Amino acid sequence: MPLEKIIKASPAFWIAGTAAVIIGAAFTVDARYAKAADVSQAKQELKADLEKHRGYTEAGFLKQRKAQLEDKLFELEAKREAHKINEVELKLLFRYRSEFDDVNRELRVKSR
């Protein structure tokens, strides 16, 4: 039976069937793509997570730098006490002490 005869015989059936297919396709397409609100919420959650982890990373870096500076200060202080420090090392000692104080200050701020 040709398609034209079937459509002419029961047009309401074909209209309802076509509408069901279109509506089903619309729901399928709608479900595949993210809603604007979902995307906005996901962006906010990602931004919050990144900020939190950035703080952890910065604090970890500062703690590592503090440990390095403590080691250098210990070496240079030992040389100074043994009176075996030269002028360049003495300037390094003062520079490391200043940087050590700065790192401690930043760590106190980050820990709040």
C-alpha positions, -999 to 999 in steps of 0.1 A, spaced: 0 0 0 15 33 -10 23 58 18 -1 84 3 -31 61 8 -21 53 44 -18 89 52 -52 97 36 -68 68 54 -59 79 89 -44 115 90 -50 119 127 -29 88 134 -1 102 113 -3 137 128 -2 122 163 27 99 153 47 127 138 41 149 168 53 121 191 84 117 171 91 155 171 85 158 209 107 127 216 135 142 195 131 175 213 134 157 247 164 137 235 182 169 222 173 188 254 187 160 276 220 159 256 229 195 261 236 212 294 213 237 308 227 273 314 220 270 351 238 237 353 268 252 335 269 282 357 267 261 389 295 238 376 316 269 369 311 283 404 320 249 420 351 246 398 362 281 407 358 274 444 377 242 441 405 259 422 408 287 448 409 262 476 436 241 459 456 272 449 457 281 486 470 246 495 496 248 467 508 283 477 510 273 514 529 241 504 554 261 484 559 285 512 565 257 537 590 241 514 608 275 509 608 280 546 625 246 552 652 255 525 658 288 542 661 272 576 688 249 562 707 277 546 705 299 578 717 270 599 747 265 577 756 302 576 750 307 613 773 278 621 800 293 599 795 327 616 798 312 650 830 295 640 843 328 626 847 312 591 822 333 572 832 356 544 816 389 534 794 374 506 781 347 529 774 373 556 753 392 531 735 360 521 728 353 558 711 387 561 692 382 529 680 347 539 669 360 573 649 387 556 633 363 532 626 338 560 607 365 579 587 373 548 578 337 542 567 333 579 546 364 576 529 351 544 523 317 561 506 334 590 483 353 566 475 321 546 467 301 577 439 325 588 
